[in-house]
Amino acid sequence: MAKKFGILTVAFAMTAATAFAQDGLDPNGQCIGDGNGDASVSIDELITAVNNSLDGCADRDIELTFAAVVGDEPFTCGGVYENVGTTGARMQVNDFRFYVSNVRLLKSNGDEVELELEQDGLWQREGLALLDFEDGSAGCPVGNAPMNSTVRGTAPAGVYTGVSFDLGIPFELNHGNAELETSPLNVTPMFWNWNGGYKFIRVDAFAGPEGSTINYNLHLGSTGCNGGSPVTPPTEECLNPNRPTITLNGFDPATNVIVADLASVLADSNVEVNAPETAPGCQSFPGDSDCDTVFPNLGLAFEDTPAGTQKLFRVE
């Protein structure tokens, strides 16, 4: 039987005993046994490496940090931003929050590893997390004070070079009653109805000159759900799930931030006009031509408009 080594007997003397790896790299380019990343393996690290080979490496805590911006400026409740959309419009933004799910970490060899989310009873539940950048102040009248900009979980020790997640809520969690759900699915401003489910992203704004009353809302959610009645949950996935998968490479959880940029999503839209007889802005409903220029920038198709490359998220 293999024995765990608490003490390593060395047959030669070393003043500062350090064993250097030459070609001893793992598939991610990490020096095997190098726990602190200094490209050398100390005696203590070698003991740990031997123990890990016998017992397996423990999972480690990982935190993904998100930020909400409008162009180059951080989002703040009631903040005013210039040069939005095709007309360079002025926009006052009064809400910014979204759900993510199915979070995976990516290795350089293409492998995906699930980030097992912490079940914190507030922001995270069953592989789902709510990112909330509004603070419920006067500039965000339908919000509340608590805020969250992180996704927290555990994953096997390793070197990760990217991240992937779905913008939205899985079908099996998307069609309950928000008034009876536990957090973070009890946030009623993020809910449409049992049939349609939740708003995967909610951005509320006013566009145009100071004092403008032109509402521009970006509410993404599933449409074409069977059942008909707003209070009837669908029995199968909706015709338009509208749940894009976001993949970001060149991402190190320890040093990088995932930035959600509203201005990039609206770059091809005229936010100062609204299609007649439709909801303000783009709220995902079929027949709303205001979504023709928004959905492609979310990585989604919209009716006859094909999906494009998502522009909402980037790595910084």
URHUUR-V954459 format. One record per backbone hydrogen bond with DSSP energy under -0.5 kcal/mol. NH is the residue of the N-H (numbers start at 1). CO is the residue of the C=O. If there is no record, write none. Layout:
nh=NH co=CO
nh=NH co=CO
This chain:
nh=6 co=4
nh=9 co=7
nh=10 co=8
nh=17 co=14
nh=19 co=41
nh=20 co=18
nh=25 co=23
nh=26 co=30
nh=29 co=26
nh=32 co=24
nh=34 co=31
nh=35 co=33
nh=41 co=19
nh=42 co=40
nh=43 co=17
nh=46 co=42
nh=47 co=43
nh=48 co=44
nh=49 co=45
nh=50 co=46
nh=51 co=47
nh=52 co=48
nh=53 co=49
nh=54 co=50
nh=55 co=51
nh=56 co=52
nh=60 co=155
nh=62 co=153
nh=64 co=151
nh=65 co=63
nh=65 co=256
nh=66 co=149
nh=67 co=258
nh=69 co=260
nh=70 co=73
nh=73 co=70
nh=75 co=68
nh=78 co=93
nh=78 co=139
nh=79 co=76
nh=79 co=93
nh=81 co=91
nh=83 co=88
nh=84 co=89
nh=86 co=269
nh=88 co=85
nh=89 co=84
nh=91 co=81
nh=92 co=206
nh=93 co=79
nh=93 co=91
nh=94 co=204
nh=95 co=204
nh=97 co=202
nh=98 co=131
nh=99 co=200
nh=100 co=129
nh=101 co=166
nh=102 co=127
nh=104 co=164
nh=105 co=113
nh=106 co=162
nh=107 co=111
nh=110 co=107
nh=113 co=105
nh=115 co=103
nh=116 co=114
nh=116 co=154
nh=117 co=115
nh=118 co=152
nh=120 co=118
nh=121 co=124
nh=125 co=128
nh=128 co=125
nh=129 co=100
nh=130 co=123
nh=131 co=98
nh=131 co=129
nh=132 co=130
nh=132 co=148
nh=133 co=96
nh=140 co=137
nh=143 co=140
nh=148 co=132
nh=151 co=64
nh=153 co=62
nh=154 co=116
nh=155 co=60
nh=157 co=58
nh=160 co=158
nh=161 co=106
nh=162 co=106
nh=163 co=248
nh=164 co=104
nh=165 co=246
nh=166 co=101
nh=167 co=244
nh=168 co=99
nh=168 co=166
nh=173 co=170
nh=174 co=170
nh=174 co=171
nh=178 co=176
nh=180 co=177
nh=181 co=177
nh=185 co=182
nh=187 co=184
nh=188 co=186
nh=190 co=187
nh=191 co=188
nh=192 co=197
nh=193 co=197
nh=195 co=230
nh=197 co=193
nh=199 co=190
nh=200 co=198
nh=200 co=220
nh=201 co=220
nh=202 co=97
nh=203 co=218
nh=204 co=95
nh=205 co=216
nh=206 co=92
nh=207 co=214
nh=208 co=90
nh=212 co=209
nh=214 co=207
nh=215 co=213
nh=216 co=205
nh=218 co=203
nh=219 co=217
nh=219 co=282
nh=220 co=201
nh=220 co=218
nh=222 co=196
nh=223 co=240
nh=228 co=225
nh=229 co=227
nh=232 co=229
nh=233 co=231
nh=239 co=224
nh=240 co=223
nh=241 co=239
nh=246 co=165
nh=246 co=244
nh=248 co=163
nh=250 co=161
nh=251 co=161
nh=253 co=251
nh=255 co=252
nh=256 co=252
nh=258 co=65
nh=259 co=257
nh=259 co=314
nh=260 co=67
nh=261 co=259
nh=261 co=312
nh=262 co=69
nh=262 co=260
nh=265 co=261
nh=266 co=262
nh=267 co=264
nh=269 co=266
nh=271 co=269
nh=273 co=270
nh=278 co=275
nh=282 co=217
nh=283 co=281
nh=288 co=285
nh=289 co=287
nh=291 co=288
nh=292 co=289
nh=295 co=291
nh=297 co=294
nh=298 co=295
nh=299 co=296
nh=300 co=295
nh=302 co=305
nh=305 co=302
nh=306 co=304
nh=308 co=296
nh=310 co=308
nh=311 co=297
nh=312 co=297
nh=314 co=259
nh=316 co=257
